[in-house]
Amino acid sequence: DVLAVDAALTKLAEVDPEQAEIVILRFFGGLSVEEVAAVRKQSKRAVEEEWTMIKAWLRRELADG
């Protein structure tokens, strides 16, 4: 459901704007983890760790909604 995803992303942006930016770059920008790391000037490993946490958070958020 698009509205549920939008609501979850809005909530994530309030909680952690940096993680919300990663979601935007990955989903809407179509960037790979490597490309996100380059844009954010982070290591690939750091983005992978964030991405793992983000996916878990989104799954919980969408399941609760």
trRosetta pair geometry for C-beta under 8 A, 3 or more apart (Angstrom, degrees):
i j d omega theta_ij theta_ji phi_ij phi_ji
1 4 4.1 69 83 8 109 112
1 5 6.8 174 90 -10 57 84
2 5 5.7 -56 -149 38 33 110
2 6 6.2 34 153 -20 67 107
3 6 5.6 -53 -146 37 32 113
3 7 6.3 32 155 -19 65 105
4 7 5.7 -53 -146 37 30 110
4 8 6.3 31 154 -18 64 107
4 62 5.7 88 147 -131 121 83
4 65 5.0 155 -143 109 107 138
5 8 5.7 -54 -146 38 31 111
5 9 6.2 29 155 -18 65 107
5 62 7.2 9 -84 -98 62 118
6 9 5.8 -56 -146 38 29 109
6 10 6.3 32 154 -21 64 106
7 10 5.6 -52 -147 35 31 114
7 11 6.4 31 154 -18 64 105
7 65 6.7 146 87 -130 133 157
8 11 5.7 -55 -149 37 31 111
8 12 6.3 33 152 -20 65 106
8 58 5.8 89 156 -135 141 77
8 61 4.4 120 -129 123 111 135
8 62 5.8 -31 -65 -65 153 79
8 65 7.0 -119 -64 -8 100 150
9 12 5.5 -50 -144 36 33 114
9 13 6.4 39 153 -24 64 102
9 20 6.1 107 -171 -140 75 98
9 23 6.0 -155 -122 110 102 148
9 24 7.7 103 -161 -65 129 82
10 13 5.7 -52 -151 31 30 114
10 14 6.9 30 150 -18 61 103
11 14 5.7 -55 -156 33 35 112
11 15 6.4 24 152 -11 68 110
11 61 6.7 178 74 -145 140 140
12 15 5.7 -62 -144 44 34 106
12 16 6.2 -45 -180 54 72 83
12 19 5.8 -103 175 99 110 108
12 20 4.6 150 112 -81 100 92
12 23 6.7 62 101 -1 155 149
12 54 7.4 59 -148 -142 144 91
12 57 6.8 111 -105 123 111 132
12 58 7.4 -16 -64 -80 140 84
12 61 7.6 -86 -55 -41 97 169
13 16 7.7 -88 -123 72 17 42
13 17 5.4 42 -160 -107 64 65
13 20 3.8 58 -85 -87 70 171
14 17 8.0 58 -70 -63 9 77
15 19 7.7 -28 92 49 93 127
16 19 4.0 38 110 18 119 114
16 20 6.6 158 94 -16 65 84
17 20 5.4 -54 -147 37 37 115
17 21 6.4 44 153 -25 67 100
18 21 5.6 -47 -153 29 34 114
18 22 6.9 37 148 -20 62 99
18 50 7.8 -84 125 -147 101 145
19 22 5.5 -47 -154 29 40 114
19 23 6.7 42 148 -19 66 100
19 50 6.1 -155 -109 -176 85 108
19 53 7.3 -84 -122 96 134 107
19 54 5.1 177 -170 -92 109 109
19 57 7.7 31 157 47 150 153
20 23 5.6 -50 -153 33 38 113
20 24 6.4 38 149 -19 67 104
21 24 5.6 -53 -148 36 35 113
21 25 6.3 33 154 -18 67 105
21 40 7.5 127 116 -92 125 118
22 25 5.8 -55 -147 38 31 110
22 26 6.1 23 157 -14 66 111
22 36 5.9 65 -139 -169 79 141
22 40 7.5 -12 -87 -52 85 151
22 47 6.7 172 -131 -148 125 89
22 50 5.7 177 -57 124 172 127
22 51 6.4 -136 158 -82 135 75
22 54 6.1 -140 88 -53 126 162
23 26 5.9 -61 -143 42 27 105
23 27 5.7 0 171 4 69 116
23 54 6.0 -163 -66 -179 97 140
23 58 7.6 134 -110 -69 133 137
24 27 6.7 -60 -124 50 20 92
24 28 5.1 -31 -163 37 61 119
24 29 6.4 63 137 -16 65 104
25 28 7.5 -29 -69 58 9 78
25 29 4.4 -32 -152 35 44 140
25 31 4.7 -33 162 37 90 131
25 35 7.6 -164 165 108 114 96
25 36 4.8 123 115 -110 139 98
25 39 6.3 -171 -134 65 146 154
25 40 7.8 -112 -18 -40 169 108
26 29 6.9 34 -8 52 12 92
26 30 7.8 51 179 -101 30 9
26 31 6.0 -83 -94 64 41 79
26 33 7.7 19 -103 -77 111 57
26 36 6.2 -15 -65 -65 83 139
26 51 7.1 115 -70 -121 156 114
27 30 7.9 -16 148 -65 16 45
31 35 3.8 -131 -166 95 100 124
31 36 5.0 130 116 -56 127 76
31 39 6.8 -33 -151 -8 166 137
32 35 4.7 97 49 7 74 102
32 36 7.0 -134 95 -4 39 85
33 36 5.7 -53 -148 36 32 112
33 37 6.4 36 152 -22 64 105
33 44 6.0 79 132 -156 103 86
33 47 5.2 156 -167 111 85 122
33 48 5.7 44 -165 -76 144 77
33 51 6.3 -73 -110 -25 108 158
34 37 5.7 -53 -151 33 30 114
34 38 6.6 30 151 -19 63 104
34 44 5.6 -11 -102 -108 65 116
35 38 5.6 -51 -150 34 35 112
35 39 6.4 34 153 -18 66 105
36 39 5.7 -55 -147 38 32 110
36 40 6.0 10 161 0 68 114
36 42 7.9 -24 126 53 78 111
36 47 5.1 143 98 -152 112 147
36 51 7.9 114 73 -66 158 120
37 40 6.2 -68 -139 51 24 97
37 41 7.9 102 165 -78 54 2
37 42 5.0 -106 -144 78 70 77
37 43 6.2 -39 -154 138 126 16
37 44 4.6 -67 -51 -85 167 53
37 46 7.1 123 -121 59 100 91
37 47 4.5 -117 -74 -9 87 141
38 41 7.4 21 -175 -75 29 42
40 47 6.8 137 51 -84 136 114
42 46 4.4 -106 170 77 115 132
42 47 5.5 130 96 -48 124 91
43 46 4.6 101 57 0 84 100
43 47 7.2 -155 92 -1 48 83
44 47 5.9 -60 -154 40 34 108
44 48 6.2 38 149 -23 68 107
45 48 5.6 -53 -146 35 31 114
45 49 6.4 32 155 -19 64 104
46 49 5.9 -54 -152 34 30 111
46 50 6.5 28 152 -15 64 107
47 50 5.6 -54 -146 40 34 111
47 51 5.9 38 153 -25 67 108
48 51 5.6 -53 -143 36 29 114
48 52 6.5 34 155 -23 62 102
49 52 5.8 -50 -152 30 30 112
49 53 6.8 25 152 -12 62 105
50 53 5.8 -60 -154 40 34 108
50 54 6.0 35 151 -23 69 109
51 54 5.5 -51 -142 36 31 115
51 55 6.3 34 158 -21 64 104
52 55 6.1 -54 -149 33 27 109
52 56 6.7 24 154 -15 61 107
53 56 5.8 -59 -152 38 32 110
53 57 6.2 31 153 -20 67 109
54 57 5.7 -58 -148 37 30 112
54 58 6.2 28 156 -18 67 108
55 58 5.8 -55 -144 38 29 110
55 59 6.3 33 155 -22 63 105
56 59 5.8 -52 -149 33 30 113
56 60 6.6 27 155 -15 63 106
57 60 6.0 -59 -153 38 30 108
57 61 6.1 28 153 -19 66 112
58 61 5.5 -56 -141 40 31 112
58 62 6.0 24 162 -14 67 110
59 62 6.2 -60 -143 41 24 104
59 63 6.1 24 158 -19 62 112
60 63 5.8 -60 -145 38 27 111
60 64 6.2 24 158 -18 64 109
61 64 6.0 -59 -149 37 26 108
61 65 6.4 18 156 -15 63 112
62 65 5.8 -57 -141 39 32 108
